[in-house]
């Protein structure tokens, strides 16, 4: 369960969102699905397209100048925005806007504990994370989750896998799924070493790295980069980027031309 806060307007306040229908049932709530059912009323709990359970805050029929022949949009208001279903003149359902409760519309009137506005955990992403948690390598997990044909180029799959692994929501879900595995790794590391916990191990290894007598410039740069990546944000270190002109000067190749001898023409 999580809470979603609407900052202002008619629906101002905190609204509960259950992570699954099972969690809602345990709270004595019987959610309706799909969320755009005809019998959904204000105050009813529904299941969103990405599997969350939340309350319908408002409902109305929207008709405007484009609806001249009896068309209308059956509109539902939820904490993170308004979603609707478009019906044609015959009353047949034509277009249903996807309703994902993982994120909010990109506006300043509401806020949720989501990792990125405008993105959501699709069924494919969840399947990808689940398969990796089961032991599949990222490439096989992607192929299976997204039902990719074996003839698809490896470079395309690699690019898509990299995008997924950089996705903040995927990273967070993956960390949750891999917690049991990471716990086993931690126990094994401590079993094979004299450290009391991984924090002590990290501190010791970092101290040895930073105080080591490195000889080559490459090693020095590696140590500096390590230090910045791990401690830069904590210490509020900001590395100012060199201007393009300076980079061009530094990267340009120079030829040393000796000065002319006195009294000797160079022409």
C-alpha positions in Angstrom: 0.0 0.0 0.0 1.1 3.6 -0.7 -0.4 7.0 -0.4 -0.9 9.5 -3.2 -1.3 13.2 -2.3 -3.3 15.7 -4.3 -2.1 19.1 -3.4 -5.1 21.3 -4.4 -8.5 21.2 -6.0 -11.6 19.3 -5.4 -9.7 16.1 -4.6 -7.1 17.6 -2.3 -5.8 15.2 0.3 -4.1 11.8 0.7 -5.5 8.8 -1.2 -4.6 5.2 -0.6 -3.4 3.0 -3.4 -3.2 -0.8 -2.9 -0.4 -2.6 -4.7 -2.6 -5.5 -5.7 -6.2 -6.8 -5.6 -5.2 -9.4 -3.0 -3.9 -6.6 -0.7 -7.2 -4.7 -1.2 -9.3 -7.8 -0.4 -7.4 -8.2 2.9 -8.5 -4.6 3.7 -12.1 -5.8 3.1 -12.3 -4.1 -0.3 -13.8 -5.8 -3.4 -12.3 -4.0 -6.4 -14.1 -3.8 -9.7 -12.4 -4.6 -13.0 -12.0 -3.3 -15.6 -11.9 0.2 -14.1 -14.3 1.6 -16.8 -17.2 -0.7 -16.1 -20.7 0.8 -16.5 -21.5 0.2 -12.8 -18.5 2.0 -11.4 -19.7 4.8 -9.2 -17.9 7.5 -7.2 -16.3 5.9 -4.2 -15.9 2.5 -5.8 -12.5 0.8 -5.8 -11.2 -0.4 -9.2 -8.2 -2.2 -10.6 -6.0 -0.1 -12.9 -4.4 -1.4 -16.1 -1.1 -2.0 -14.3 -2.7 -4.0 -11.4 -3.1 -1.4 -8.6 -6.3 -0.8 -6.7 -7.6 2.7 -6.0 -10.8 4.7 -5.6 -12.9 6.5 -8.3 -13.2 10.1 -7.1 -15.5 11.4 -9.9 -17.3 10.4 -13.0 -19.1 12.3 -15.7 -20.0 12.2 -19.4 -18.0 14.5 -21.6 -19.6 16.0 -24.7 -18.1 18.8 -26.7 -18.2 20.3 -30.2 -16.6 17.2 -31.7 -19.5 15.1 -30.4 -22.2 16.4 -32.8 -23.7 13.0 -33.6 -24.2 11.6 -30.1 -20.6 10.6 -29.4 -19.3 11.0 -25.8 -16.5 10.2 -23.5 -17.3 8.3 -20.3 -14.8 10.1 -18.0 -13.4 8.8 -14.7 -11.4 10.8 -12.2 -8.7 9.1 -10.1 -6.1 10.6 -7.8 -3.4 10.8 -10.5 -5.6 12.2 -13.3 -8.6 11.8 -15.5 -9.1 8.9 -17.8 -11.9 8.0 -20.2 -13.5 5.7 -22.7 -14.7 7.1 -26.0 -18.1 5.9 -27.4 -19.3 6.5 -31.0 -22.8 7.6 -32.1 -24.1 4.1 -31.8 -22.9 3.8 -28.2 -20.1 1.4 -29.1 -16.8 1.6 -27.2 -14.1 2.7 -29.5 -11.1 4.1 -27.6 -10.0 3.4 -24.1 -7.2 5.5 -22.6 -4.7 3.4 -20.7 -5.0 4.0 -17.0 -1.7 3.3 -15.1 -1.7 4.0 -11.3 2.1 3.8 -11.0 2.5 7.4 -12.0 0.8 10.8 -12.1 0.1 13.2 -14.9 3.0 15.6 -15.3 1.6 18.6 -13.3 2.3 20.4 -10.1 -1.1 19.7 -8.4 -0.4 16.2 -7.3 2.5 14.0 -6.2 3.1 10.3 -5.6 6.0 8.2 -4.4 6.8 7.2 -7.9 10.3 7.1 -9.4 9.7 8.9 -12.7 6.7 10.8 -14.1 5.5 9.6 -17.4 6.9 6.1 -17.1 5.3 3.0 -15.7 6.0 -0.6 -15.0 4.5 -2.5 -17.9 3.6 -6.1 -17.8 6.6 -6.8 -20.0 8.9 -5.0 -17.5 7.6 -6.9 -14.6 8.0 -10.1 -16.5 11.6 -9.1 -17.3 12.4 -8.5 -13.6 10.7 -11.7 -12.5 12.6 -13.8 -15.0 15.9 -12.2 -13.9 15.0 -13.0 -10.3 14.5 -16.6 -11.4 18.0 -16.8 -12.8 17.6 -15.9 -16.4 20.4 -13.7 -17.9 19.2 -10.2 -19.1 19.2 -11.2 -22.8 17.1 -14.3 -22.3 14.8 -12.5 -19.9 14.2 -9.8 -22.4 13.6 -12.2 -25.3 11.0 -14.1 -23.3 9.3 -11.2 -21.6 8.9 -9.2 -24.8 8.3 -12.3 -27.0 11.1 -11.3 -29.3 11.8 -13.6 -32.3 15.1 -15.3 -32.5 15.8 -13.7 -35.8 16.0 -10.2 -34.1 19.5 -8.7 -34.4 21.7 -9.1 -31.3 22.6 -5.4 -31.4 18.9 -4.4 -31.1 18.4 -6.7 -28.2 21.5 -5.4 -26.4 20.4 -1.8 -26.8 16.9 -2.6 -25.4 18.4 -4.6 -22.5 20.7 -1.7 -21.6 17.7 0.7 -21.6 15.8 -1.6 -19.3 18.7 -1.9 -16.9 19.1 1.9 -16.8 15.3 2.3 -16.1 15.0 3.5 -12.5 11.8 1.6 -11.8 13.3 -1.6 -13.2 16.3 -1.1 -11.0 14.2 -0.7 -7.9 12.0 -3.7 -8.7 15.1 -5.8 -9.5 16.7 -4.9 -6.2 13.6 -6.1 -4.4 13.5 -9.3 -6.3 17.2 -10.0 -5.8 17.2 -9.3 -2.0 17.2 -13.0 -1.1 20.1 -13.6 -3.5 22.1 -10.6 -2.2 21.5 -11.7 1.3 23.1 -15.1 0.5 26.0 -13.3 -1.2 26.5 -11.1 2.0 26.5 -14.2 4.2 29.0 -16.0 2.0 31.4 -13.0 1.8 31.4 -12.6 5.6 31.9 -16.4 5.9 35.0 -16.2 3.8 36.5 -13.1 5.4 37.2 -11.7 8.9 34.8 -8.7 8.5 31.8 -8.3 10.7 29.6 -6.8 8.0 29.8 -5.5 4.4 30.1 -1.9 5.6 33.3 -2.7 7.4 34.6 -4.5 4.3 33.7 -1.6 2.0 35.4 1.0 4.3 38.6 -1.1 4.6 38.8 -1.8 0.9 38.1 1.9 0.0 40.7 3.1 2.5 43.3 0.8 1.0 42.5 1.9 -2.5 42.7 5.6 -1.7 46.0 5.3 0.2 47.7 2.9 -2.2 50.9 4.0 -3.9 49.8 4.1 -7.5 52.5 4.6 -10.0 50.9 5.1 -13.4 48.7 8.1 -14.4 46.0 5.6 -15.5 45.8 4.2 -12.0 45.7 7.7 -10.5 42.8 8.6 -12.7 41.0 5.4 -11.8 41.3 6.2 -8.1 40.1 9.8 -8.6 37.2 8.6 -10.6 36.3 6.0 -8.0 36.5 8.7 -5.3 34.3 11.1 -7.1 31.6 8.6 -8.1 31.3 7.3 -4.5 31.8 10.4 -2.5 31.2 13.3 -4.9 27.5 13.7 -4.3 27.9 13.2 -0.5 30.6 15.8 -0.3 28.8 18.1 -2.8 31.7 18.1 -5.2 31.0 19.7 -8.5 33.3 19.2 -11.4 33.1 22.1 -13.7 33.2 21.1 -17.4 35.8 22.6 -19.5 34.7 24.9 -22.3 34.7 23.5 -25.8 37.4 25.8 -26.9 39.8 24.6 -24.1 39.0 20.9 -24.9 39.7 21.6 -28.6 43.1 23.2 -27.7 44.0 20.3 -25.4 43.0 17.6 -27.9 44.7 19.3 -30.9 48.0 17.9 -32.1 51.0 20.3 -32.0 54.3 20.3 -33.9 57.2 21.9 -32.2 58.9 24.4 -34.7 62.3 25.6 -33.6 62.7 29.4 -33.7 64.8 30.8 -36.6 68.5 31.5 -36.0 69.4 35.2 -35.8 70.4 36.7 -39.1 69.1 33.7 -41.1 66.0 34.2 -43.3 63.3 31.4 -43.1 61.8 32.4 -46.5 
